[in-house]
Amino acid sequence: MILGDIEKLYEYGEKLNEAKDKSQNKGDYEGIIAAANGSVKAKQLAAQLIPRFFKYFPELSEQALDQHLYLCEDEELGVRVQAIRGLPLFCKDTPEHLAKIVDILGQLLVAGDNVERDAVHKALISLLRQDVKTSLTALFKHIGSTDDRSADDISSWETIREKVLCFIRDKVFPLKGELLKPQDEMERHLTNLIKQNLQDVTAVEFKMFIDFLKSLSLFGQKAPVERVEELVEIIEGQADLDAQFDVTDGDHINRFISCLCMALPFFMRGASSSKFLNYLNKQILPVFDKLPEERKLDLLKNLAECSFYARSQDARQILLSIVQLLKKYMVRRKIEEINFTCVECLLYTFHHLAHKTPNATNSLCGYKIVTGQPSDRLGEDFSDQYKDFTERLSTIEDLAKAMNKKLTQGMAEHNKAMAAAKTEEEKDVIKKQKQNATTGLRTCNNILAMAQPLHAKAPSFIGDQKISLSWKEVTKASTPSSTAAAAGKKRNAAANGSGTNAAKKGRGMGGVQNQLLNKAFEGLNGGQRWWKNWWERWRMAWTW
């Protein structure tokens, strides 16, 4: 009889409650464990009693836990929820079981019912509050590599992994101020856990972890440069900067661009960009012509934004490659098709690198800059280099002026079309065209502003940020102090990329920011592809 099962359970419970030495009532506890195989109500009551008296019978711990776990998988929702709610109680007085219980709860995050899933969340939070270090360590075991898992296990593991990541993102990270205590110790522990489990992450996941690490006081705005360097080292590892670059591997260049973009805020805070720039100079720029067209401009944009923060020794090493590439884009004869945004990127990069090592331009461009160092090479004749470089500047200036004229005329036509537009859809299209034309005008004006001073025999290179790159939002000029204060703000860019070696296994990733100018020139220079914005490309799948 159902009533008999319930009465027996209550009787077992009362005896254990009243017993002074509960360990002597082993038979009563065994009766509770056995009753967990009974009716639905008996199972629910057993799910309360098994963890309540668990600590008094260590010799029955394995049997009790196994029976309770069966209840967590019962067909009845009410039984499962009651059993899940009881899991933290196993650890209250016997913390040695905490890691195992957290591991079980991590697997139960796949629960489809909202009530059941909520019970799992609350149970996990309860255990995190009890022992955050052990709990986080157990949770992160669900995030690591697939290397030690069989093919049959990978599918179910992927599902669990996704749910654990969502739980960490949505439930753990927002409670970092409450959970991570003592702060320094626990922030360091969590940082180490993240670093140990980045072998198999997607771009979205990697960016999530980097954004979270940035939010910790360990890496906050007051953190020393050494800590900021640590974040850059994490990003460098993800970029595979120790691997040989294969120009046919689009995934690697994607990931390199993404990681360079992600590292930029940390360069602003004083971290070194040397490893990225050296890899770019030695591995990528020599085969730049072989890169996919859609990646070339992405790379040059990120390089331009990083150039302001390059160190003098890095600037000297990479400047030759930049001048050679700049000459390829600054044609000597006027042509119809030219990528003005690439020219803008390279001129901006050239100015900032040359500002840091001005006399290096003497042999490259024929300038006569005196620093008093042997590297000035003032006794040598570089007049041919000067003539070639300035003639190319004049050609690109003429082309930029002509494009400026076309875009200005096009703006007048857009204004007329806007006045005649009848539907919101038509107005939206025209508004977009005007925005693209405005960006195009900014690009050409930037080229003219940066080319003009380079005609001098000893030019003054632009070393500040008074030139606002055309694809960036127009902002008021910043003083050096305000620029530094803004250094830690999240940049409106994204990460994208994929692996070049087996360590970065198949996980979906997406692209970098790519709001290019070329759309403004569509129809004027033969047409160029207009890139999706970076939020969209984040969602494109590719393999790390």
C-alpha positions as CSV (number, residue, x, y, z in Angstrom):
1,M,0.0,0.0,0.0
2,I,1.2,3.5,-0.8
3,L,0.1,4.7,2.6
4,G,2.3,2.0,4.2
5,D,5.4,3.1,2.2
6,I,4.9,6.7,3.4
7,E,4.2,5.6,7.0
8,K,7.4,3.6,7.0
9,L,9.4,6.5,5.7
10,Y,8.0,8.8,8.4
11,E,8.8,6.2,11.0
12,Y,12.4,5.9,9.8
13,G,12.7,9.6,9.9
14,E,11.3,10.0,13.3
15,K,13.6,7.3,14.8
16,L,16.6,9.0,13.3
17,N,15.5,12.4,14.5
18,E,15.1,11.1,18.0
19,A,18.2,9.0,18.2
20,K,21.1,10.5,20.1
21,D,23.7,8.4,18.3
22,K,22.1,8.2,14.8
23,S,24.9,5.9,13.5
24,Q,23.3,3.1,15.5
25,N,20.2,3.3,13.4
26,K,21.8,2.0,10.2
27,G,18.7,-0.2,9.5
28,D,16.4,2.8,9.4
29,Y,18.6,4.6,6.9
30,E,18.9,1.5,4.8
31,G,15.0,1.4,4.9
32,I,14.9,5.0,3.6
33,I,17.3,4.2,0.7
34,A,15.2,1.1,-0.2
35,A,12.0,3.1,-0.1
36,A,13.3,5.4,-2.9
37,N,12.2,2.6,-5.2
38,G,8.6,2.9,-4.2
39,S,5.7,5.2,-5.2
40,V,6.1,8.8,-6.5
41,K,5.3,10.2,-3.0
42,A,7.7,7.8,-1.4
43,K,10.4,8.9,-3.8
44,Q,9.8,12.5,-3.1
45,L,10.0,11.9,0.7
46,A,13.1,9.7,0.3
47,A,14.7,12.5,-1.7
48,Q,14.4,14.7,1.4
49,L,15.5,12.1,3.9
50,I,18.5,10.6,2.2
51,P,20.6,13.8,2.2
52,R,19.4,14.8,5.6
53,F,20.9,11.8,7.4
54,F,23.7,11.1,4.9
55,K,26.6,12.3,7.1
56,Y,25.9,9.8,9.8
57,F,26.4,6.7,7.6
58,P,29.7,7.1,5.7
59,E,29.7,3.3,5.1
60,L,26.5,3.7,3.1
61,S,27.6,6.9,1.3
62,E,28.1,5.3,-2.1
63,Q,24.8,3.4,-2.0
64,A,22.9,6.5,-0.8
65,L,24.4,8.7,-3.5
66,D,23.6,6.2,-6.2
67,Q,20.0,5.9,-5.1
68,H,19.6,9.7,-4.9
69,L,21.0,10.1,-8.4
70,Y,18.4,7.6,-9.7
71,L,15.8,9.9,-8.3
72,C,17.4,12.9,-10.2
73,E,16.7,10.9,-13.4
74,D,13.2,9.8,-12.4
75,E,10.3,10.0,-14.9
76,E,8.3,12.3,-12.6
77,L,9.2,15.9,-12.7
78,G,8.3,16.4,-9.0
79,V,10.7,13.6,-8.0
80,R,13.5,15.0,-10.1
81,V,13.1,18.5,-8.7
82,Q,13.0,17.3,-5.1
83,A,16.1,15.2,-5.6
84,I,18.0,18.1,-7.3
85,R,17.1,20.4,-4.4
86,G,18.6,17.8,-2.0
87,L,22.0,17.5,-3.8
88,P,23.7,20.5,-2.0
89,L,22.8,18.9,1.4
90,F,25.2,16.0,0.7
91,C,28.0,18.6,0.9
92,K,26.9,20.6,3.9
93,D,28.8,18.4,6.4
94,T,30.7,16.2,4.0
95,P,32.5,18.7,1.7
96,E,34.6,15.9,0.2
97,H,31.6,15.1,-2.0
98,L,31.2,18.7,-3.3
99,A,33.3,18.3,-6.5
100,K,31.3,15.2,-7.5
101,I,27.9,16.8,-6.8
102,V,28.9,19.9,-8.8
103,D,30.0,17.7,-11.7
104,I,26.6,15.9,-11.5
105,L,24.7,19.2,-11.4
106,G,26.7,20.4,-14.4
107,Q,25.4,17.5,-16.4
108,L,21.9,18.2,-15.2
109,L,22.0,21.7,-16.7
110,V,20.7,20.1,-19.9
111,A,17.3,19.8,-18.2
112,G,14.5,20.9,-20.6
113,D,11.9,21.9,-18.0
114,N,12.2,25.4,-16.6
115,V,11.3,24.3,-13.0
116,E,13.9,21.6,-13.1
117,R,16.6,23.8,-14.7
118,D,15.9,26.5,-12.1
119,A,16.4,23.9,-9.3
120,V,19.8,23.0,-10.9
121,H,20.8,26.6,-11.0
122,K,19.9,27.3,-7.4
123,A,21.7,24.1,-6.3
124,L,24.9,25.1,-8.1
125,I,24.8,28.7,-6.7
126,S,24.4,27.2,-3.2
127,L,27.5,25.1,-3.7
128,L,29.4,28.0,-5.2
129,R,28.7,30.0,-2.1
130,Q,29.8,27.1,0.1
131,D,33.2,26.5,-1.7
132,V,33.7,28.6,-4.9
133,K,37.1,27.3,-5.6
134,T,36.2,23.6,-5.7
135,S,32.9,24.3,-7.5
136,L,34.5,26.4,-10.3
137,T,37.2,23.8,-10.8
138,A,34.5,21.1,-11.2
139,L,32.4,23.2,-13.5
140,F,35.3,24.0,-15.8
141,K,36.1,20.3,-16.3
142,H,33.0,20.4,-18.6
143,I,34.6,23.0,-20.8
144,G,38.0,21.5,-21.6
145,S,39.3,19.8,-24.7
146,T,37.7,16.8,-26.4
147,D,41.1,15.0,-26.7
148,D,40.3,12.5,-23.9
149,R,36.7,11.8,-25.0
150,S,35.4,9.0,-27.3
151,A,33.4,9.8,-30.4
152,D,30.3,8.5,-28.7
153,D,30.7,10.9,-25.8
154,I,31.5,14.1,-27.8
155,S,27.9,14.8,-28.9
156,S,26.4,14.7,-25.4
157,W,29.5,16.5,-24.0
158,E,29.0,19.3,-26.5
159,T,25.5,19.8,-25.2
160,I,26.6,19.8,-21.6
161,R,29.5,22.1,-22.4
162,E,27.2,24.7,-24.0
163,K,24.9,24.7,-21.0
164,V,27.8,25.0,-18.5
165,L,29.2,27.9,-20.4
166,C,25.8,29.6,-20.4
167,F,25.5,29.1,-16.7
168,I,28.9,30.5,-16.0
169,R,28.2,33.5,-18.3
170,D,24.7,34.2,-17.0
171,K,24.8,33.2,-13.4
172,V,28.4,33.1,-12.2
173,F,30.0,36.1,-13.9
174,P,27.3,38.6,-12.7
175,L,27.9,37.4,-9.1
176,K,31.7,37.7,-9.2
177,G,31.6,40.4,-6.5
178,E,29.8,38.1,-4.1
179,L,31.4,34.8,-5.0
180,L,35.1,35.6,-5.7
181,K,36.3,36.0,-2.1
182,P,39.0,36.4,-1.0
183,Q,39.1,38.6,-4.1
184,D,42.8,38.4,-5.2
185,E,43.0,34.6,-4.6
186,M,39.8,33.7,-6.3
187,E,40.2,36.0,-9.3
188,R,43.6,34.5,-9.9
189,H,42.2,30.9,-9.5
190,L,39.4,31.7,-12.0
191,T,41.9,33.3,-14.4
192,N,44.0,30.2,-14.3
193,L,40.9,28.0,-15.0
194,I,40.0,30.1,-18.0
195,K,43.6,30.0,-19.3
196,Q,43.7,26.2,-19.0
197,N,40.5,25.7,-21.0
198,L,40.9,27.9,-24.1
199,Q,42.1,25.1,-26.4
200,D,38.7,24.5,-27.8
201,V,36.7,27.7,-27.6
202,T,34.8,29.6,-30.3
203,A,35.4,33.2,-31.1
204,V,32.3,34.2,-29.2
205,E,33.4,32.2,-26.2
206,F,36.9,33.5,-26.3
207,K,35.7,37.1,-26.4
208,M,33.3,36.3,-23.5
209,F,36.2,35.1,-21.4
210,I,38.5,38.1,-22.3
211,D,35.7,40.5,-21.6
212,F,35.1,38.9,-18.2
213,L,38.8,38.9,-17.3
214,K,38.9,42.6,-18.2
215,S,36.1,43.2,-15.7
216,L,38.1,41.7,-12.8
217,S,40.0,44.0,-10.4
218,L,43.1,41.9,-11.2
219,F,43.1,43.3,-14.7
220,G,41.2,46.6,-14.0
221,Q,42.2,50.1,-15.0
222,K,44.6,50.3,-12.0
223,A,46.3,47.1,-12.8
224,P,50.1,47.3,-13.5
225,V,51.3,46.8,-17.1
226,E,52.5,43.3,-16.2
227,R,48.9,42.2,-15.7
228,V,47.8,43.8,-19.0
229,E,50.6,42.0,-20.7
230,E,49.2,38.7,-19.3
231,L,45.9,39.3,-21.1
232,V,47.9,40.0,-24.3
233,E,49.8,36.8,-23.9
234,I,46.5,34.9,-23.6
235,I,45.4,36.5,-26.9
236,E,48.7,35.8,-28.5
237,G,48.3,32.1,-27.6
238,Q,45.0,32.1,-29.3
239,A,46.4,33.7,-32.4
240,D,48.9,30.9,-32.9
241,L,51.9,33.3,-33.2
242,D,54.3,30.4,-32.8
243,A,52.9,28.5,-35.8
244,Q,54.2,28.8,-39.3
245,F,51.8,30.9,-41.4
246,D,50.1,29.1,-44.3
247,V,48.7,31.6,-46.7
248,T,46.2,29.0,-47.9
249,D,44.7,28.6,-44.4
250,G,42.1,31.3,-44.3
251,D,41.2,30.3,-40.8
252,H,44.6,31.4,-39.4
253,I,44.6,34.8,-41.0
254,N,41.0,35.3,-39.7
255,R,42.0,34.4,-36.2
256,F,45.2,36.6,-36.4
257,I,43.1,39.6,-37.4
258,S,40.5,38.9,-34.7
259,C,43.1,38.6,-32.0
260,L,45.0,41.7,-33.1
261,C,41.8,43.6,-33.0
262,M,41.0,42.2,-29.5
263,A,44.4,43.0,-28.2
264,L,44.2,46.7,-29.2
265,P,42.7,48.0,-26.0
266,F,45.5,46.4,-24.1
267,F,48.1,48.0,-26.3
268,M,46.5,51.3,-25.4
269,R,47.2,50.5,-21.8
270,G,50.9,49.9,-22.3
271,A,51.1,46.2,-23.3
272,S,53.6,45.4,-26.0
273,S,52.4,44.7,-29.6
274,S,55.9,43.4,-30.5
275,K,54.9,39.7,-31.0
276,F,52.0,40.6,-33.2
277,L,54.0,43.0,-35.3
278,N,57.0,40.7,-35.7
279,Y,54.7,37.9,-36.8
280,L,53.0,40.2,-39.2
281,N,56.3,41.4,-40.6
282,K,58.0,38.1,-41.0
283,Q,55.1,35.7,-41.8
284,I,52.2,37.6,-43.3
285,L,53.4,40.8,-45.2
286,P,55.8,38.8,-47.4
287,V,52.8,36.9,-48.8
288,F,50.3,39.8,-48.5
289,D,49.5,39.6,-52.3
290,K,48.3,36.0,-51.9
291,L,45.8,36.8,-49.1
292,P,42.1,36.7,-50.0
293,E,41.0,40.2,-51.0
294,E,38.4,40.3,-48.3
295,R,41.0,39.9,-45.6
296,K,43.6,42.4,-46.9
297,L,41.7,45.5,-45.8
298,D,40.7,43.9,-42.5
299,L,44.4,43.4,-41.8
300,L,45.4,46.9,-42.8
301,K,42.7,48.5,-40.8
302,N,43.8,46.7,-37.6
303,L,47.4,47.4,-38.4
304,A,46.6,51.1,-38.8
305,E,44.9,51.3,-35.4
306,C,47.8,49.5,-33.7
307,S,50.5,51.6,-35.3
308,F,50.1,54.4,-32.8
309,Y,51.1,52.1,-30.0
310,A,54.0,50.4,-31.7
311,R,57.4,50.6,-30.0
312,S,60.4,52.2,-31.8
313,Q,62.3,49.0,-32.3
314,D,59.2,47.3,-33.8
315,A,58.5,50.4,-36.0
316,R,62.0,50.2,-37.5
317,Q,61.7,46.5,-38.3
318,I,58.4,46.7,-40.0
319,L,58.7,50.1,-41.8
320,L,60.4,48.6,-44.8
321,S,57.6,46.2,-45.4
322,I,55.0,49.0,-45.0
323,V,56.8,51.3,-47.5
324,Q,57.0,48.5,-50.1
325,L,53.3,47.7,-49.6
326,L,52.4,51.4,-49.8
327,K,54.2,51.8,-53.1
328,K,52.1,48.9,-54.5
329,Y,48.9,50.8,-53.7
330,M,50.3,54.3,-54.5
331,V,50.5,53.7,-58.3
332,R,52.6,55.9,-60.5
333,R,50.0,56.3,-63.2
334,K,46.4,57.2,-62.8
335,I,44.0,54.3,-63.0
336,E,40.3,53.9,-62.6
337,E,40.2,51.3,-59.8
338,I,42.1,51.9,-56.6
339,N,41.3,50.9,-53.0
340,F,41.5,54.3,-51.3
341,T,40.8,52.8,-47.9
342,C,44.0,50.6,-48.2
343,V,46.0,53.7,-49.1
344,E,44.5,55.5,-46.1
345,C,45.5,52.6,-43.8
346,L,49.0,52.4,-45.1
347,L,49.6,56.2,-45.0
348,Y,48.3,56.3,-41.4
349,T,50.6,53.4,-40.5
350,F,53.6,54.9,-42.3
351,H,53.2,58.2,-40.5
352,H,53.0,56.7,-37.0
353,L,55.8,54.2,-37.5
354,A,58.0,56.9,-39.2
355,H,57.3,59.2,-36.3
356,K,58.9,56.7,-34.0
357,T,62.0,56.1,-36.2
358,P,62.2,59.1,-38.6
359,N,65.7,58.5,-39.9
360,A,64.8,55.1,-41.2
361,T,62.9,56.8,-43.9
362,N,66.1,58.4,-45.3
363,S,67.1,55.2,-47.2
364,L,63.5,54.2,-47.9
365,C,62.0,57.4,-49.2
366,G,65.0,59.6,-49.8
367,Y,64.4,62.0,-46.9
368,K,67.1,64.1,-45.2
369,I,66.2,63.7,-41.5
370,V,69.1,64.4,-39.1
371,T,69.2,62.6,-35.8
372,G,73.0,62.5,-35.3
373,Q,73.0,58.7,-35.6
374,P,75.0,56.7,-38.1
375,S,71.7,55.3,-39.3
376,D,70.9,58.7,-40.8
377,R,73.1,57.7,-43.8
378,L,73.3,61.4,-44.9
379,G,76.3,60.8,-47.0
380,E,74.5,58.5,-49.4
381,D,72.4,59.5,-52.4
382,F,68.8,58.4,-52.1
383,S,67.4,61.0,-54.5
384,D,65.9,58.4,-56.8
385,Q,63.9,57.0,-53.8
386,Y,62.7,60.5,-53.0
387,K,61.6,61.2,-56.6
388,D,59.8,57.9,-56.9
389,F,58.0,58.3,-53.6
390,T,56.9,61.9,-54.1
391,E,55.7,61.1,-57.6
392,R,53.5,58.3,-56.3
393,L,52.2,60.7,-53.6
394,S,51.3,63.3,-56.3
395,T,49.4,60.6,-58.3
396,I,47.4,59.4,-55.4
397,E,46.6,63.0,-54.4
398,D,45.2,63.6,-57.9
399,L,43.2,60.4,-57.8
400,A,41.8,61.3,-54.3
401,K,40.9,64.8,-55.5
402,A,39.1,63.4,-58.5
403,M,37.2,60.9,-56.3
404,N,36.3,63.7,-53.9
405,K,34.7,65.6,-56.8
406,K,32.7,62.6,-57.9
407,L,31.5,61.9,-54.4
408,T,30.5,65.5,-53.8
409,Q,28.5,65.5,-57.0
410,G,26.9,62.2,-55.9
411,M,25.9,63.8,-52.6
412,A,23.9,66.4,-54.5
413,E,22.2,63.7,-56.5
414,H,21.4,61.8,-53.3
415,N,19.8,64.9,-51.8
416,K,17.6,65.2,-54.9
417,A,16.7,61.6,-54.7
418,M,15.9,61.9,-51.0
419,A,13.5,64.7,-51.8
420,A,11.8,62.6,-54.4
421,A,11.6,59.4,-52.4
422,K,8.1,58.3,-51.5
423,T,8.6,55.2,-49.3
424,E,10.6,54.6,-46.2
425,E,12.5,51.8,-47.9
426,E,13.6,54.2,-50.7
427,K,14.7,56.7,-48.1
428,D,16.7,54.1,-46.1
429,V,18.6,53.1,-49.3
430,I,19.4,56.7,-50.1
431,K,20.4,57.4,-46.5
432,K,22.8,54.5,-46.6
433,Q,24.3,55.7,-49.9
434,K,24.8,59.2,-48.4
435,Q,26.5,57.6,-45.4
436,N,28.8,55.6,-47.6
437,A,29.6,58.7,-49.7
438,T,30.4,60.7,-46.5
439,T,32.8,57.9,-45.4
440,G,34.4,58.1,-48.9
441,L,34.9,61.8,-48.6
442,R,36.5,61.3,-45.2
443,T,38.9,58.7,-46.7
444,C,40.0,61.0,-49.5
445,N,40.4,64.0,-47.2
446,N,42.5,61.9,-44.9
447,I,44.7,60.8,-47.8
448,L,45.2,64.4,-48.9
449,A,46.0,65.5,-45.3
450,M,48.5,62.7,-44.8
451,A,50.2,63.0,-48.2
452,Q,50.8,66.7,-48.2
453,P,53.5,66.9,-45.5
454,L,55.4,64.0,-47.1
455,H,56.6,66.1,-50.0
456,A,59.1,67.9,-47.8
457,K,62.8,66.9,-47.8
458,A,62.6,66.4,-44.0
459,P,58.9,66.0,-43.3
460,S,57.2,66.1,-39.8
461,F,55.5,62.8,-39.5
462,I,52.1,62.6,-37.8
463,G,52.5,61.0,-34.4
464,D,49.3,61.9,-32.7
465,Q,45.7,60.9,-33.3
466,K,44.5,64.1,-35.0
467,I,43.6,62.1,-38.1
468,S,40.4,60.3,-37.5
469,L,40.3,57.1,-39.6
470,S,37.3,57.1,-41.9
471,W,35.7,53.9,-40.6
472,K,35.8,55.1,-37.0
473,E,33.1,57.2,-35.4
474,V,33.9,60.9,-35.5
475,T,34.9,62.0,-32.0
476,K,36.1,65.3,-30.6
477,A,39.9,65.6,-30.4
478,S,41.2,64.0,-27.2
479,T,44.0,65.2,-25.1
480,P,46.6,62.5,-24.2
481,S,45.2,62.2,-20.7
482,S,41.7,61.7,-21.9
483,T,42.9,59.2,-24.5
484,A,44.6,57.2,-21.8
485,A,41.5,57.3,-19.6
486,A,39.5,55.9,-22.4
487,A,41.9,53.1,-23.1
488,G,40.1,50.4,-21.2
489,K,36.7,50.9,-22.9
490,K,35.5,48.1,-25.1
491,R,36.2,48.7,-28.7
492,N,33.5,48.5,-31.3
493,A,35.1,45.6,-33.1
494,A,34.8,41.8,-33.0
495,A,36.7,38.6,-33.1
496,N,36.8,36.0,-35.8
497,G,39.1,33.4,-36.9
498,S,40.1,29.8,-37.0
499,G,42.8,27.3,-36.1
500,T,45.9,26.3,-38.1
501,N,46.7,23.3,-36.0
502,A,45.0,20.4,-34.4
503,A,44.9,22.0,-31.0
504,K,42.2,24.4,-32.2
505,K,39.4,21.9,-33.0
506,G,36.1,22.5,-34.7
507,R,34.1,25.3,-33.0
508,G,32.0,27.9,-34.7
509,M,33.4,31.4,-35.0
510,G,32.8,34.6,-36.8
511,G,34.4,37.7,-38.3
512,V,36.1,41.0,-37.4
513,Q,34.8,44.5,-37.9
514,N,34.7,45.3,-41.6
515,Q,32.7,48.4,-42.4
516,L,34.7,49.3,-45.5
517,L,34.6,52.4,-47.6
518,N,34.5,50.7,-50.9
519,K,30.7,50.7,-51.1
520,A,30.9,54.5,-51.5
521,F,32.9,54.0,-54.7
522,E,30.5,51.4,-56.1
523,G,29.7,52.4,-59.7
524,L,32.5,54.9,-59.7
525,N,35.5,52.6,-59.7
526,G,34.1,49.3,-60.9
527,G,32.5,48.3,-57.7
528,Q,33.8,46.8,-54.5
529,R,32.3,44.3,-52.1
530,W,30.4,45.8,-49.1
531,W,31.2,43.8,-46.0
532,K,28.8,42.7,-43.4
533,N,29.1,44.5,-40.1
534,W,31.1,42.7,-37.4
535,W,28.1,41.6,-35.3
536,E,26.8,39.6,-38.3
537,R,30.1,38.1,-39.0
538,W,30.6,37.0,-35.4
539,R,27.8,34.5,-36.2
540,M,29.5,32.9,-39.2
541,A,30.8,29.5,-38.4
542,W,34.4,28.5,-39.0
543,T,36.9,26.2,-37.3
544,W,39.5,26.9,-34.7
